Amino acid sequence: EVQLVESGGGSVQPGGSLRLSCAAPGFTFNSYWMHWVRQAPGKGLVWVARIRSDGSDIGYADFVRGRFTISRDNVKNTLYLQMYSLRAEDTAVYYCWGVPDYWGQGTLVTVSS
Amino acid sequence: QAVVTQEPSLTVSPGGTVTLTCGSSTGAVTSGHYPYWLQQKPGQGPRTLVYDISKRPSWTPARFSGYLLGDKAALTLSGAQPEDEAEYYCLLSSMGFLVFGGGTKLTVL
């Protein structure tokens, strides 16, 4: 069974940065569109960003555009989310998602002073 | 950007049938929205249950079926099991963006 593994979460102060990674061993990573989805504590799922299988098409939710950057390395089979200018409202579990049906277990990002 | 609407909560009896729906503030939900249904149980990450209206990954039980119903996407659970108690999210693709609904909390009781 394919397992996506996120890492890089943690606690950071407002205005800080973090880079999330999503490793996809044993997965034909370069064939899949990949997304980041987040979930604030006790809240619903929210789409964050997407990237095409070859990296040629990228899109962001309005609330992260200009602050977050999605990228991928198809040699390392890894998806990234570089997050800058973090705010308290970015506190959430971040999931990577290989469309249509592969999900990671999530990594928690906490933005607090 | 579209707002995706779902029933906040539904209850079904064990062995019973229930239908969850998913609407869009911009109009009818169509095949061009590539509707997804995701299941999330407490303390777990989400799992894709249905995609592209009606396609099921190999792990999705046949008792779940997705389809278009009027101007909405729908998910019917036939023969509910206790393990089906979960939050169910609809997801629509809209003008290059993906939008989740607020989720339906399904209770099997």
Contacts between the chains, C-beta under 8 A, distances in Angstrom:
chain1	res1	chain2	res2	distance
A	35	B	98	7.0
A	37	B	46	7.4
A	37	B	100	7.9
A	44	B	87	7.9
A	44	B	89	6.7
A	44	B	100	6.2
A	44	B	101	7.8
A	44	B	102	5.3
A	44	B	103	4.8
A	45	B	38	7.1
A	45	B	40	7.5
A	45	B	46	6.2
A	45	B	89	5.3
A	45	B	91	7.7
A	45	B	100	4.7
A	45	B	103	7.4
A	46	B	100	6.2
A	47	B	91	7.5
A	47	B	97	7.1
A	47	B	98	4.0
A	47	B	99	6.7
A	47	B	100	6.2
A	50	B	98	7.0
A	59	B	96	5.4
A	59	B	97	6.6
A	61	B	97	6.8
A	62	B	1	7.1
A	93	B	45	7.9
A	95	B	45	5.7
A	95	B	46	6.8
A	99	B	51	7.9
A	100	B	36	7.2
A	100	B	48	5.6
A	100	B	51	4.1
A	100	B	52	7.3
A	100	B	55	7.5
A	100	B	57	7.3
A	101	B	47	8.0
A	101	B	48	4.1
A	101	B	51	6.8
A	101	B	57	4.2
A	103	B	45	5.4
A	103	B	46	5.8
A	103	B	47	6.3
A	103	B	48	7.2
A	104	B	45	6.9
A	105	B	45	5.4
A	106	B	45	5.1
